[in-house]
Amino acid sequence: MTNVSENLGVAIGKASGPAAAGSPMIRQRELDLTGKVVVITGASRGVGKQSALDFARRGAHVVLAARTVDEDPSLPGTIGETLRSIEAAGGQAIAVATDLAQEDDLKALVDAAVGRFGGVDILVNNAAATTGDIWGKSFLDLTREEWLYQFAVNTHAPFTLTQLVVPIMERRGGGRIINLSTGSGEVFRQPEESTKLDAVGGFSLAVPGYYSSKRALDRFGNCMAPEFFAKRIAIIGMHPGLVATELVAIRVKERGLDDSVAVPMTVPARMIVYFAACENPWEYSGRLFWAEREMAQMGIEIASRT
C-alpha cells in the first residue's frame, strides 16, 4: 500500500514543480456544502464577511469571529451585522467575539463552534492585523511590541486554531484549512520569487511585520500538508490580491489614490468557497494561489454553485 504522504508528494510535484510553471489550472467539480461547519476569522468586514455570506448561501453553518462587536464610526462592520445579514437570508450562523492575539479566545471560539454545530469542517484563517499605526510605520519606527502583535494575529492565531481543529476534523473524516496570504503569492508557480514591490502607485506596501508574518503562514501550510494529508485534511494558501475592502476604500480616499486596480471582494470570497468545496483538494494542498488569476484561468463564475 502506497504511503499517503508519498501520494501527496506526487500530487504536489505534478502540480507545482518547475515543469508546471505555466500549466493551466483545471476547474474541479464542487461538492455540496450544506451542513458543513465553517469557522471564519475577521468576519466583521471585507473578504471575511463576504465569504461568510457566500458559505451561508451554500447551506453551510458559519461561525463568525472578530474583535469588532460594537459599531465604530471610523471602521465599518461588526460580526453582529454579518450575523444579521446571514440570518435575514435564512442561513445559520453564530458570532463569537474573538481577540486573535489571546489564546483563551481562540479556544472559546472552537468550543463555541462545537457546542452550537457539533464540530468544525472548514477553517478560514482570514483575519490580519491591518489597522492602526502599524500599517504606516517604517521598519526603524516599528516597535518590538508591534512586530510581535503582527505575528500573534497573523501567524500564531492560525497555528493555534489549526492545532485545535485538526483533531476535530480528523474525527469527522477530514476537512479544509484555507489561509489568506498576501502579495508574496508569486512564489507558487515561478522558479524564483519576484521581488516584493514597495508600493502600488501611491499605496504603500512597506509593512514589514505584516508581510513577514504572512510569509511565515505560507510556509507553515507548505510544510504541514503531508502530515495533514494522512488525516484527510487539506491546507491551502490563497493570495487575495489588492481587494476593494472597506479598509482599502478608506485608505484610498485618505490619500487620493486610484482604486481601479483593486478587485471586488466577491473574487477572493468565491475562490475561498471553491477551495473549500472542490472535489479533489489534494491538487492544491500545501500550495499558494492567487485568487484573481486562478478564477480567470478556471473560468469560475461569481454566482456559481456547482
DRENMI-300671 format. One line per 2 residues: number of its first residue (from 1); their letters; for each residue x, y, z of N, C-alpha, C. Coordinates in Angstrom, 3 decimals. Example, Ala and Ser with C-alpha at 12.3 -4.5 7.8 and 13.67 -1.06 7.14 Angstrom:
<sites>
1) as) 13.190:-5.690:7.800:12.300:-4.500:7.800:13.200:-3.300:7.800 | 12.850:-2.250:7.080:13.670:-1.060:7.140:12.900:0.030:7.870 .
</sites>
This chain:
<sites>
1) mt) 0.842:-1.200:0.000:0.000:0.000:0.000:0.874:1.245:0.000 | 0.601:2.194:-0.912:1.417:3.391:-1.044:1.204:4.313:0.135 .
3) nv) 2.279:4.861:0.663:2.209:5.791:1.777:1.433:7.039:1.376 | 0.549:7.549:2.284:-0.282:8.691:1.939:0.544:9.942:1.688 .
5) se) 1.632:10.126:2.449:2.484:11.295:2.230:3.146:11.229:0.866 | 3.485:10.021:0.436:4.076:9.836:-0.893:3.070:10.211:-1.966 .
7) nl) 1.802:9.818:-1.758:0.751:10.181:-2.711:0.632:11.689:-2.831 | 0.641:12.361:-1.672:0.522:13.804:-1.693:1.719:14.430:-2.377 .
9) gv) 2.918:13.897:-2.105:4.115:14.419:-2.735:4.038:14.317:-4.250 | 3.523:13.206:-4.741:3.356:13.029:-6.187:2.377:14.045:-6.737 .
11) ai) 1.250:14.216:-6.002:0.222:15.159:-6.456:0.770:16.578:-6.501 | 1.472:16.986:-5.451:2.018:18.338:-5.403:3.129:18.501:-6.424 .
13) gk) 3.968:17.479:-6.556:5.055:17.548:-7.524:4.555:17.726:-8.943 | 3.502:16.983:-9.298:2.934:17.102:-10.639:2.358:18.490:-10.867 .
15) as) 1.767:19.050:-9.800:1.049:20.305:-9.959:1.946:21.529:-9.876 | 3.015:21.454:-9.056:3.727:22.699:-8.771:5.223:22.666:-9.038 .
17) gp) 5.751:21.616:-9.618:7.171:21.560:-9.916:7.547:22.514:-11.025 | 8.842:22.650:-11.318:9.291:23.588:-12.346:8.627:23.389:-13.698 .
19) aa) 8.362:22.124:-14.052:7.745:21.870:-15.349:6.325:22.370:-15.419 | 5.730:22.644:-14.232:4.337:23.062:-14.201:4.194:24.568:-14.082 .
21) ag) 5.288:25.310:-14.270:5.240:26.756:-14.058:4.157:27.426:-14.888 | 3.932:26.947:-16.107:2.903:27.546:-16.947:1.701:26.654:-17.136 .
23) sp) 1.576:25.608:-16.347:0.480:24.661:-16.515:-0.856:25.302:-16.187 | -1.881:25.023:-17.000:-3.201:25.601:-16.726:-3.847:24.955:-15.512 .
25) mi) -4.647:25.731:-14.809:-5.425:25.214:-13.700:-6.718:24.631:-14.266 | -7.045:23.424:-13.855:-8.247:22.763:-14.323:-9.323:22.843:-13.245 .
27) rq) -10.462:23.351:-13.622:-11.549:23.506:-12.660:-12.115:22.145:-12.249 | -12.371:22.000:-10.968:-12.956:20.769:-10.449:-14.448:20.948:-10.159 .
29) re) -15.113:19.818:-10.049:-16.499:19.838:-9.589:-16.509:20.239:-8.123 | -17.540:20.991:-7.729:-17.657:21.410:-6.339:-18.690:20.569:-5.605 .
31) ld) -18.359:20.188:-4.387:-19.227:19.345:-3.573:-20.233:20.196:-2.794 | -21.287:19.544:-2.330:-22.326:20.213:-1.548:-21.766:20.639:-0.189 .
33) lt) -22.003:21.865:0.194:-21.529:22.378:1.480:-22.636:22.439:2.539 | -23.803:21.943:2.205:-24.919:22.001:3.146:-24.564:21.305:4.462 .
35) gk) -24.721:22.031:5.561:-24.460:21.470:6.882:-23.004:21.468:7.298 | -22.086:21.823:6.409:-20.677:21.907:6.791:-20.478:23.080:7.747 .
37) vv) -19.600:22.900:8.723:-19.367:23.938:9.724:-18.089:24.694:9.360 | -18.234:26.003:9.159:-17.131:26.836:8.705:-16.812:27.890:9.754 .
39) vi) -15.565:27.928:10.203:-15.098:28.984:11.111:-14.325:29.995:10.279 | -14.727:31.270:10.357:-14.075:32.323:9.583:-13.620:33.426:10.523 .
41) tg) -12.331:33.709:10.539:-11.827:34.819:11.350:-11.849:36.106:10.534 | -11.963:37.229:11.232:-12.043:38.505:10.531:-13.319:38.636:9.739 .
43) as) -14.449:38.185:10.322:-15.714:38.096:9.588:-16.608:39.312:9.769 | -16.067:40.381:10.340:-16.901:41.567:10.553:-16.967:42.461:9.316 .
45) rg) -16.020:42.300:8.415:-15.979:43.149:7.215:-15.095:42.488:6.159 | -15.009:43.097:5.011:-14.081:42.675:3.972:-14.312:41.283:3.433 .
47) vg) -13.219:40.637:3.063:-13.282:39.302:2.460:-13.879:38.287:3.431 | -13.599:38.432:4.733:-14.157:37.511:5.714:-15.668:37.563:5.737 .
49) kq) -16.219:38.774:5.747:-17.679:38.923:5.736:-18.271:38.385:4.434 | -17.664:38.742:3.300:-18.200:38.295:2.013:-18.171:36.778:1.881 .
51) sa) -17.090:36.154:2.317:-17.020:34.694:2.221:-18.014:34.041:3.183 | -18.238:34.660:4.349:-19.233:34.132:5.287:-20.620:34.121:4.645 .
53) ld) -20.959:35.210:3.976:-22.253:35.284:3.285:-22.347:34.234:2.181 | -21.243:34.045:1.458:-21.232:33.068:0.361:-21.359:31.637:0.882 .
55) fa) -20.670:31.318:1.970:-20.792:29.988:2.567:-22.222:29.745:3.048 | -22.820:30.746:3.677:-24.194:30.604:4.179:-25.171:30.363:3.042 .
57) rr) -24.944:31.039:1.899:-25.811:30.827:0.742:-25.699:29.405:0.201 | -24.560:28.773:0.446:-24.364:27.388:0.008:-24.870:26.386:1.056 .
59) ga) -25.474:26.871:2.129:-26.056:25.984:3.124:-25.151:25.608:4.264 | -23.957:26.201:4.334:-23.037:25.898:5.430:-23.475:26.611:6.705 .
61) hv) -23.053:26.054:7.836:-23.241:26.701:9.130:-21.967:27.501:9.429 | -22.122:28.782:9.693:-20.968:29.666:9.744:-20.725:30.189:11.160 .
63) vl) -19.472:30.109:11.592:-19.051:30.633:12.885:-18.204:31.866:12.612 | -18.709:33.021:13.027:-18.101:34.309:12.715:-17.226:34.769:13.869 .
65) aa) -15.977:35.075:13.584:-15.054:35.518:14.630:-14.422:36.851:14.249 | -14.401:37.769:15.201:-13.734:39.060:15.020:-13.755:39.808:16.340 .
67) rt) -12.923:40.835:16.437:-12.919:41.657:17.652:-14.037:42.685:17.641 | -14.459:43.118:16.440:-15.408:44.225:16.346:-16.824:43.769:16.653 .
69) vd) -17.283:44.126:17.844:-18.642:43.794:18.283:-19.520:45.042:18.240 | -18.994:46.145:18.740:-19.729:47.410:18.764:-19.396:48.240:17.528 .
71) ed) -20.363:48.992:17.052:-20.167:49.830:15.879:-19.126:50.909:16.153 | -18.274:51.132:15.149:-17.228:52.145:15.241:-17.369:53.054:14.021 .
73) ps) -17.663:54.341:14.223:-17.881:55.238:13.080:-16.683:55.350:12.145 | -15.482:55.040:12.645:-14.279:55.140:11.802:-13.944:53.834:11.093 .
75) lp) -14.654:52.747:11.453:-14.319:51.431:10.911:-15.605:50.635:10.692 | -16.096:50.550:9.465:-17.390:49.911:9.222:-17.363:48.408:9.475 .
77) gt) -18.519:47.870:9.926:-18.685:46.426:10.045:-18.497:45.874:11.432 | -19.395:44.958:11.820:-19.289:44.208:13.071:-19.715:42.769:12.799 .
79) ig) -19.339:41.840:13.688:-19.775:40.456:13.491:-21.283:40.338:13.665 | -21.862:41.227:14.454:-23.314:41.224:14.607:-24.016:41.560:13.309 .
81) et) -23.469:42.511:12.567:-24.048:42.876:11.270:-23.957:41.712:10.290 | -22.810:41.048:10.283:-22.661:39.882:9.403:-23.659:38.797:9.782 .
83) lr) -23.813:38.557:11.077:-24.757:37.552:11.566:-26.176:37.887:11.132 | -26.575:39.142:11.285:-27.938:39.531:10.911:-28.175:39.373:9.407 .
85) si) -27.165:39.670:8.612:-27.300:39.503:7.154:-27.513:38.040:6.789 | -26.774:37.151:7.440:-26.917:35.717:7.165:-28.287:35.219:7.600 .
87) ea) -28.698:35.595:8.794:-29.990:35.138:9.305:-31.144:35.703:8.483 | -31.021:36.934:8.011:-32.068:37.537:7.188:-32.255:36.783:5.878 .
89) ag) -31.171:36.157:5.410:-31.237:35.374:4.164:-31.602:33.917:4.428 | -31.886:33.566:5.686:-32.294:32.199:6.018:-31.162:31.275:6.385 .
91) gq) -29.957:31.809:6.566:-28.816:30.967:6.907:-28.660:30.787:8.403 | -27.739:29.892:8.772:-27.461:29.626:10.174:-26.029:30.025:10.503 .
93) ai) -25.866:30.790:11.579:-24.542:31.267:11.970:-24.560:31.663:13.433 | -23.382:31.775:14.011:-23.205:32.366:15.332:-22.042:33.335:15.254 .
95) av) -22.078:34.362:16.104:-20.997:35.345:16.165:-20.280:35.203:17.499 | -18.964:35.099:17.435:-18.157:34.909:18.646:-17.100:36.011:18.706 .
97) at) -17.226:36.887:19.693:-16.226:37.950:19.866:-14.875:37.317:20.182 | -13.876:37.611:19.343:-12.588:36.929:19.451:-11.433:37.898:19.236 .
99) dl) -10.560:37.974:20.222:-9.293:38.678:20.053:-8.269:37.621:19.664 | -7.834:37.649:18.425:-6.971:36.594:17.907:-5.597:36.559:18.564 .
101) aq) -5.249:37.605:19.279:-3.970:37.614:19.981:-4.051:36.914:21.335 | -5.264:36.479:21.723:-5.477:35.849:23.027:-5.810:34.365:22.862 .
103) ed) -4.965:33.506:23.418:-5.157:32.062:23.270:-6.496:31.596:23.833 | -6.912:32.141:24.963:-8.184:31.727:25.562:-9.357:32.034:24.643 .
105) dl) -9.287:33.154:23.927:-10.353:33.489:22.985:-10.413:32.495:21.828 | -9.257:32.026:21.392:-9.214:31.056:20.290:-9.835:29.732:20.728 .
107) ka) -9.531:29.313:21.946:-10.135:28.080:22.463:-11.635:28.239:22.615 | -12.074:29.394:23.090:-13.506:29.645:23.255:-14.224:29.657:21.908 .
109) lv) -13.548:30.139:20.883:-14.128:30.164:19.536:-14.419:28.753:19.044 | -13.434:27.874:19.154:-13.619:26.492:18.696:-14.653:25.777:19.563 .
111) da) -14.627:26.027:20.863:-15.631:25.429:21.754:-17.037:25.869:21.356 | -17.188:27.127:20.976:-18.494:27.642:20.564:-18.979:26.961:19.287 .
113) av) -18.043:26.740:18.343:-18.404:26.062:17.094:-18.876:24.638:17.362 | -18.156:23.931:18.225:-18.518:22.550:18.557:-19.820:22.522:19.344 .
115) gr) -19.969:23.451:20.292:-21.165:23.482:21.111:-22.425:23.780:20.324 | -22.315:24.663:19.330:-23.508:25.051:18.549:-23.771:24.129:17.379 .
117) fg) -22.718:23.743:16.666:-22.923:22.990:15.426:-22.316:21.590:15.442 | -21.637:21.215:16.519:-21.155:19.845:16.647:-19.758:19.564:16.163 .
119) gv) -19.076:20.542:15.575:-17.722:20.290:15.079:-17.240:21.411:14.187 | -16.155:21.149:13.469:-15.599:22.098:12.500:-15.156:21.303:11.276 .
121) di) -15.578:21.725:10.104:-15.169:21.076:8.855:-14.211:21.925:8.033 | -14.368:23.246:8.147:-13.576:24.177:7.338:-13.134:25.331:8.229 .
123) lv) -11.841:25.636:8.185:-11.299:26.790:8.911:-10.740:27.770:7.887 | -11.207:29.019:7.943:-10.684:30.067:7.071:-9.941:31.071:7.936 .
125) nn) -8.606:31.028:7.866:-7.765:31.966:8.610:-7.617:33.234:7.777 | -8.597:34.112:7.930:-8.666:35.312:7.108:-8.169:36.558:7.827 .
127) aa) -8.365:36.626:9.136:-8.067:37.850:9.877:-6.587:38.209:9.819 | -6.324:39.517:9.885:-4.941:40.005:9.927:-4.922:41.341:10.643 .
129) at) -3.772:41.669:11.220:-3.602:42.951:11.898:-3.261:44.005:10.854 | -4.269:44.773:10.436:-4.069:45.744:9.355:-4.537:47.145:9.730 .
131) tg) -4.971:47.335:10.970:-5.461:48.650:11.364:-4.473:49.344:12.306 | -4.722:50.621:12.540:-3.879:51.371:13.457:-2.611:51.899:12.802 .
133) di) -1.677:52.322:13.645:-0.455:52.968:13.154:0.532:51.992:12.519 | 0.378:50.692:12.789:1.349:49.705:12.296:1.497:49.788:10.783 .
135) wg) 0.372:49.979:10.092:0.401:49.919:8.630:1.301:50.979:8.015 | 1.362:52.156:8.620:2.116:53.232:8.003:3.525:53.415:8.543 .
137) ks) 3.957:52.537:9.449:5.272:52.715:10.065:6.386:52.082:9.243 | 7.494:52.795:9.188:8.674:52.227:8.534:9.344:51.237:9.475 .
139) fl) 10.302:50.482:8.940:10.976:49.453:9.733:11.613:50.020:11.004 | 12.311:51.124:10.893:13.019:51.668:12.043:12.083:52.286:13.085 .
141) dl) 10.867:52.603:12.677:9.888:53.156:13.609:9.041:52.075:14.274 | 9.110:50.851:13.747:8.285:49.760:14.264:8.845:49.268:15.598 .
143) tr) 7.990:49.194:16.613:8.458:48.711:17.917:8.413:47.186:17.961 | 9.159:46.628:18.879:9.147:45.177:19.053:7.740:44.691:19.424 .
145) ee) 7.046:45.451:20.251:5.687:45.079:20.641:4.758:45.010:19.430 | 4.892:45.973:18.526:4.057:45.991:17.314:4.412:44.827:16.394 .
147) wl) 5.702:44.546:16.281:6.166:43.402:15.484:5.576:42.098:16.017 | 5.654:41.901:17.333:5.143:40.680:17.950:3.626:40.569:17.815 .
149) yq) 2.937:41.698:17.874:1.469:41.667:17.723:1.084:41.199:16.326 | 1.817:41.662:15.310:1.544:41.205:13.940:1.666:39.691:13.837 .
151) fa) 2.698:39.138:14.431:2.866:37.691:14.401:1.812:36.979:15.241 | 1.412:37.589:16.355:0.390:36.972:17.207:-0.922:36.777:16.443 .
153) vn) -1.318:37.786:15.691:-2.589:37.730:14.957:-2.448:36.978:13.638 | -1.408:37.281:12.887:-1.295:36.782:11.510:-0.728:35.373:11.397 .
155) th) 0.062:34.952:12.384:0.729:33.649:12.308:0.371:32.731:13.467 | 0.510:33.230:14.690:0.299:32.364:15.851:-1.174:31.987:16.037 .
157) ap) -2.092:32.896:15.723:-3.512:32.564:15.834:-3.901:31.448:14.856 | -3.531:31.530:13.574:-3.816:30.399:12.682:-3.165:29.099:13.145 .
159) ft) -1.931:29.176:13.684:-1.268:27.984:14.208:-2.109:27.355:15.320 | -2.540:28.170:16.287:-3.314:27.644:17.418:-4.667:27.117:16.969 .
161) lt) -5.358:27.864:16.124:-6.664:27.404:15.643:-6.521:26.101:14.862 | -5.459:25.992:14.088:-5.228:24.762:13.331:-4.998:23.588:14.275 .
163) ql) -4.202:23.792:15.315:-3.999:22.716:16.299:-5.305:22.306:16.965 | -6.175:23.267:17.211:-7.432:22.979:17.884:-8.422:22.234:16.993 .
165) vv) -8.444:22.568:15.694:-9.471:21.979:14.828:-9.041:20.686:14.140 | -7.739:20.457:13.983:-7.295:19.255:13.269:-7.834:17.962:13.892 .
167) pi) -7.761:17.772:15.221:-8.336:16.538:15.785:-9.839:16.426:15.560 | -10.526:17.562:15.584:-11.973:17.569:15.343:-12.263:17.166:13.906 .
169) me) -11.540:17.762:12.970:-11.725:17.432:11.552:-11.416:15.977:11.281 | -10.346:15.485:11.882:-9.960:14.081:11.664:-11.066:13.139:12.118 .
171) rr) -11.672:13.422:13.264:-12.768:12.579:13.753:-13.976:12.639:12.829 | -14.124:13.731:12.100:-15.272:13.903:11.196:-14.966:13.425:9.784 .
173) gg) -13.791:12.828:9.587:-13.449:12.265:8.291:-12.613:13.156:7.406 | -12.193:14.312:7.920:-11.342:15.202:7.135:-11.848:16.626:7.161 .
175) gr) -11.140:17.507:6.466:-11.550:18.904:6.442:-10.661:19.748:5.556 | -10.885:21.043:5.593:-10.120:22.008:4.802:-9.681:23.163:5.693 .
177) ii) -8.456:23.610:5.504:-7.942:24.805:6.160:-7.453:25.736:5.060 | -7.980:26.951:5.032:-7.619:27.907:3.991:-7.003:29.127:4.654 .
179) nl) -5.754:29.408:4.306:-5.012:30.521:4.894:-4.928:31.671:3.905 | -5.371:32.851:4.330:-5.274:34.025:3.471:-3.885:34.637:3.597 .
181) st) -3.227:34.800:2.463:-1.862:35.293:2.422:-1.844:36.735:1.940 | -0.759:37.130:1.305:-0.644:38.498:0.804:0.216:38.513:-0.446 .
183) gs) 0.749:39.667:-0.812:1.346:39.852:-2.118:2.638:39.143:-2.419 | 3.045:38.180:-1.616:4.206:37.370:-1.979:3.751:36.125:-2.728 .
185) ge) 2.533:36.153:-3.240:1.929:34.969:-3.810:2.540:34.438:-5.088 | 3.450:35.195:-5.706:4.037:34.713:-6.954:4.933:33.496:-6.764 .
187) vf) 5.255:33.130:-5.534:6.172:32.023:-5.285:5.671:30.695:-5.843 | 4.351:30.508:-5.920:3.848:29.159:-6.144:3.979:28.634:-7.560 .
189) rq) 4.195:29.498:-8.549:4.294:28.975:-9.905:5.447:29.589:-10.697 | 6.409:30.139:-10.009:7.601:30.631:-10.675:8.828:29.998:-10.032 .
191) pe) 9.837:29.644:-10.836:11.048:29.051:-10.265:11.685:29.936:-9.208 | 11.613:31.248:-9.420:12.156:32.183:-8.449:11.071:33.191:-8.079 .
193) es) 11.091:33.583:-6.834:10.084:34.535:-6.375:10.458:35.941:-6.818 | 9.470:36.664:-7.336:9.732:38.038:-7.761:9.893:38.946:-6.541 .
195) tk) 10.630:40.022:-6.710:10.866:40.958:-5.619:9.573:41.661:-5.243 | 9.319:41.781:-3.938:8.109:42.444:-3.477:8.181:43.927:-3.807 .
197) ld) 7.071:44.467:-4.295:7.003:45.882:-4.608:6.962:46.704:-3.325 | 7.506:47.915:-3.408:7.461:48.817:-2.260:6.117:49.538:-2.185 .
199) av) 5.446:49.654:-3.354:4.154:50.328:-3.401:3.450:49.958:-4.693 | 2.112:50.100:-4.689:1.319:50.029:-5.904:0.771:51.430:-6.117 .
201) gg) 1.338:52.147:-7.103:1.019:53.557:-7.222:1.489:54.266:-5.964 | 0.578:54.925:-5.281:0.915:55.593:-4.029:0.504:54.801:-2.808 .
203) fs) 0.113:53.538:-3.026:-0.352:52.696:-1.915:0.840:51.933:-1.346 | 1.245:52.285:-0.128:2.451:51.720:0.465:2.294:50.241:0.775 .
205) la) 3.305:49.480:0.427:3.349:48.057:0.759:4.521:47.767:1.698 | 5.101:48.821:2.247:6.241:48.660:3.145:5.752:48.429:4.568 .
207) vp) 5.275:47.238:4.829:4.729:46.883:6.143:5.443:45.609:6.595 | 6.646:45.714:7.143:7.498:44.543:7.376:6.885:43.471:8.264 .
209) gy) 6.220:43.858:9.338:5.634:42.855:10.225:4.506:42.089:9.560 | 3.683:42.776:8.791:2.554:42.147:8.095:3.057:41.133:7.069 .
211) ys) 3.975:41.567:6.220:4.456:40.674:5.159:5.260:39.499:5.702 | 6.089:39.751:6.684:6.900:38.669:7.244:6.036:37.621:7.927 .
213) sk) 5.028:38.076:8.676:4.165:37.131:9.389:3.302:36.330:8.423 | 2.817:36.967:7.374:2.016:36.238:6.378:2.877:35.240:5.603 .
215) ra) 4.121:35.621:5.363:5.026:34.709:4.651:5.291:33.461:5.497 | 5.392:33.657:6.803:5.559:32.512:7.702:4.345:31.594:7.632 .
217) ld) 3.161:32.191:7.516:1.939:31.394:7.400:1.937:30.580:6.106 | 2.444:31.168:5.025:2.554:30.434:3.756:3.392:29.169:3.934 .
219) rf) 4.545:29.320:4.567:5.451:28.194:4.732:4.898:27.154:5.699 | 4.152:27.619:6.672:3.508:26.691:7.603:2.580:25.748:6.833 .
221) gn) 1.770:26.295:5.953:0.873:25.461:5.157:1.621:24.500:4.266 | 2.713:24.977:3.693:3.513:24.143:2.809:4.115:22.947:3.542 .
223) cm) 4.634:23.185:4.746:5.322:22.096:5.452:4.354:21.145:6.157 | 3.123:21.602:6.453:2.187:20.752:7.173:1.325:19.883:6.252 .
225) ap) 1.311:20.182:4.958:0.422:19.469:4.035:0.592:17.951:4.064 | 1.816:17.398:4.042:1.937:15.932:4.068:1.375:15.303:5.335 .
227) ef) 1.648:15.902:6.492:1.127:15.354:7.751:-0.403:15.418:7.790 | -0.954:16.523:7.302:-2.403:16.671:7.333:-3.082:15.754:6.316 .
229) fa) -2.376:15.428:5.229:-2.963:14.544:4.221:-3.314:13.193:4.824 | -2.477:12.726:5.727:-2.745:11.445:6.386:-4.011:11.498:7.226 .
231) kr) -4.452:12.691:7.569:-5.675:12.883:8.348:-6.846:13.316:7.466 | -6.621:13.342:6.154:-7.614:13.755:5.158:-7.991:15.231:5.321 .
233) ia) -6.996:16.039:5.645:-7.202:17.472:5.817:-6.309:18.212:4.821 | -6.893:19.044:3.996:-6.131:19.854:3.044:-5.871:21.229:3.646 .
235) ii) -4.680:21.761:3.405:-4.338:23.114:3.867:-3.859:23.904:2.659 | -4.570:24.972:2.350:-4.385:25.695:1.095:-4.167:27.175:1.380 .
237) gm) -3.158:27.776:0.732:-2.901:29.193:0.876:-3.464:29.970:-0.298 | -3.983:31.157:-0.035:-4.543:31.973:-1.119:-4.206:33.441:-0.937 .
239) hp) -3.621:34.012:-1.954:-3.315:35.441:-2.022:-4.519:36.131:-2.661 | -5.260:36.979:-1.920:-6.471:37.584:-2.482:-6.208:38.710:-3.466 .
241) gl) -4.984:39.258:-3.470:-4.703:40.412:-4.308:-5.059:41.694:-3.575 | -4.944:42.826:-4.261:-5.389:44.096:-3.702:-6.901:44.142:-3.869 .
243) va) -7.614:44.074:-2.749:-9.069:43.911:-2.774:-9.758:45.200:-2.336 | -10.869:45.514:-2.967:-11.641:46.724:-2.656:-12.463:46.527:-1.391 .
245) te) -11.768:46.327:-0.264:-12.444:46.186:1.026:-12.772:47.568:1.589 | -13.514:47.569:2.688:-13.849:48.835:3.333:-12.588:49.581:3.782 .
247) lv) -11.605:48.831:4.323:-10.370:49.466:4.787:-9.566:50.053:3.632 | -9.493:49.328:2.526:-8.775:49.844:1.355:-9.464:51.108:0.843 .
249) ai) -10.794:51.095:0.829:-11.538:52.270:0.366:-11.225:53.491:1.218 | -11.110:53.288:2.526:-10.784:54.394:3.432:-9.387:54.933:3.135 .
251) rv) -8.416:54.028:2.989:-7.040:54.463:2.730:-6.903:55.146:1.372 | -7.615:54.614:0.380:-7.574:55.213:-0.953:-8.132:56.627:-0.905 .
253) ke) -9.249:56.807:-0.205:-9.869:58.129:-0.102:-8.974:59.100:0.647 | -8.366:58.629:1.740:-7.497:59.491:2.553:-6.304:59.999:1.759 .
255) rg) -5.780:59.150:0.870:-4.541:59.500:0.166:-4.764:59.919:-1.279 | -6.033:59.960:-1.706:-6.349:60.384:-3.058:-5.795:59.469:-4.131 .
257) ld) -5.812:58.166:-3.873:-5.233:57.197:-4.804:-6.272:56.646:-5.775 | -5.786:55.972:-6.798:-6.637:55.336:-7.791:-6.935:53.908:-7.344 .
259) ds) -8.215:53.594:-7.164:-8.582:52.255:-6.690:-9.002:51.320:-7.822 | -8.726:51.716:-9.066:-9.207:50.925:-10.199:-8.533:49.560:-10.312 .
261) va) -7.362:49.385:-9.685:-6.671:48.102:-9.768:-7.184:47.105:-8.730 | -7.980:47.573:-7.776:-8.483:46.686:-6.724:-9.610:45.805:-7.255 .
263) vp) -9.591:44.520:-6.862:-10.633:43.599:-7.310:-11.776:43.593:-6.297 | -13.000:43.265:-6.724:-14.129:43.202:-5.793:-13.918:42.108:-4.745 .
265) mt) -14.523:42.267:-3.581:-14.404:41.271:-2.518:-14.984:39.925:-2.937 | -15.902:39.947:-3.901:-16.522:38.700:-4.366:-15.522:37.755:-5.025 .
267) vp) -14.420:38.288:-5.545:-13.434:37.435:-6.227:-12.699:36.520:-5.239 | -11.981:37.054:-4.231:-11.337:36.137:-3.288:-12.335:35.309:-2.488 .
269) ar) -13.509:35.880:-2.164:-14.516:35.121:-1.416:-14.986:33.905:-2.215 | -15.178:34.097:-3.503:-15.619:32.979:-4.348:-14.556:31.882:-4.400 .
271) mi) -13.286:32.283:-4.458:-12.225:31.289:-4.523:-12.028:30.568:-3.192 | -12.276:31.246:-2.089:-12.243:30.575:-0.787:-13.285:29.459:-0.768 .
273) vy) -14.482:29.766:-1.236:-15.546:28.757:-1.278:-15.173:27.635:-2.238 | -14.574:27.986:-3.366:-14.164:26.948:-4.322:-13.180:25.973:-3.692 .
275) fa) -12.156:26.486:-3.043:-11.157:25.606:-2.427:-11.759:24.781:-1.290 | -12.790:25.306:-0.648:-13.457:24.562:0.424:-14.361:23.466:-0.121 .
277) ac) -14.826:23.629:-1.360:-15.814:22.706:-1.916:-15.273:21.801:-3.014 | -14.062:22.066:-3.530:-13.562:21.304:-4.669:-13.460:19.810:-4.346 .
279) en) -13.691:18.998:-5.346:-13.779:17.559:-5.160:-12.443:16.930:-4.767 | -11.335:17.450:-5.321:-10.025:16.867:-5.063:-9.064:17.929:-4.540 .
281) pw) -9.100:18.226:-3.228:-8.260:19.299:-2.693:-6.775:18.979:-2.670 | -6.415:17.714:-2.881:-5.001:17.326:-2.771:-4.163:17.928:-3.880 .
283) ey) -4.776:18.303:-4.982:-4.054:19.008:-6.037:-3.563:20.367:-5.538 | -4.260:20.926:-4.575:-3.973:22.274:-4.096:-3.284:22.315:-2.731 .
285) sg) -3.342:21.234:-1.970:-2.866:21.271:-0.586:-1.363:21.558:-0.510 | -0.989:22.441:0.409:0.409:22.808:0.581:0.906:23.862:-0.378 .
287) rl) 0.003:24.385:-1.199:0.407:25.352:-2.214:-0.246:26.705:-1.974 | 0.194:27.694:-2.721:-0.288:29.056:-2.583:-0.831:29.543:-3.918 .
289) fw) -2.015:30.131:-3.894:-2.691:30.528:-5.120:-3.081:31.999:-5.103 | -3.266:32.537:-6.302:-3.667:33.935:-6.449:-5.106:33.942:-6.955 .
291) ae) -6.013:34.492:-6.156:-7.451:34.380:-6.410:-7.849:34.851:-7.803 | -7.460:36.042:-8.186:-7.910:36.609:-9.450:-7.420:35.798:-10.648 .
293) re) -6.161:35.396:-10.624:-5.608:34.647:-11.750:-6.237:33.265:-11.880 | -6.354:32.541:-10.742:-6.902:31.184:-10.823:-8.386:31.200:-11.184 .
295) ma) -9.094:32.202:-10.691:-10.511:32.317:-11.021:-10.708:32.508:-12.524 | -9.886:33.373:-13.112:-9.972:33.621:-14.546:-9.550:32.395:-15.342 .
297) qm) -8.466:31.755:-14.924:-7.954:30.612:-15.677:-8.911:29.426:-15.656 | -9.579:29.225:-14.512:-10.508:28.097:-14.401:-11.926:28.439:-14.849 .
299) gi) -12.173:29.694:-15.185:-13.496:30.091:-15.655:-14.573:29.969:-14.593 | -14.227:30.322:-13.362:-15.177:30.221:-12.260:-16.017:31.481:-12.183 .
301) ei) -17.337:31.324:-12.179:-18.256:32.456:-12.124:-18.516:32.820:-10.667 | -18.765:34.099:-10.432:-19.024:34.594:-9.081:-20.188:33.852:-8.423 .
303) as) -21.293:33.707:-9.132:-22.503:33.152:-8.531:-22.638:31.643:-8.687 | -21.612:30.993:-9.223:-21.716:29.557:-9.480:-21.909:28.758:-8.192 .
305) rt) -22.715:27.713:-8.234:-22.982:26.865:-7.080:-22.497:25.445:-7.288 | -22.040:25.086:-8.478:-21.624:23.708:-8.732:-20.276:23.664:-9.409 .
</sites>
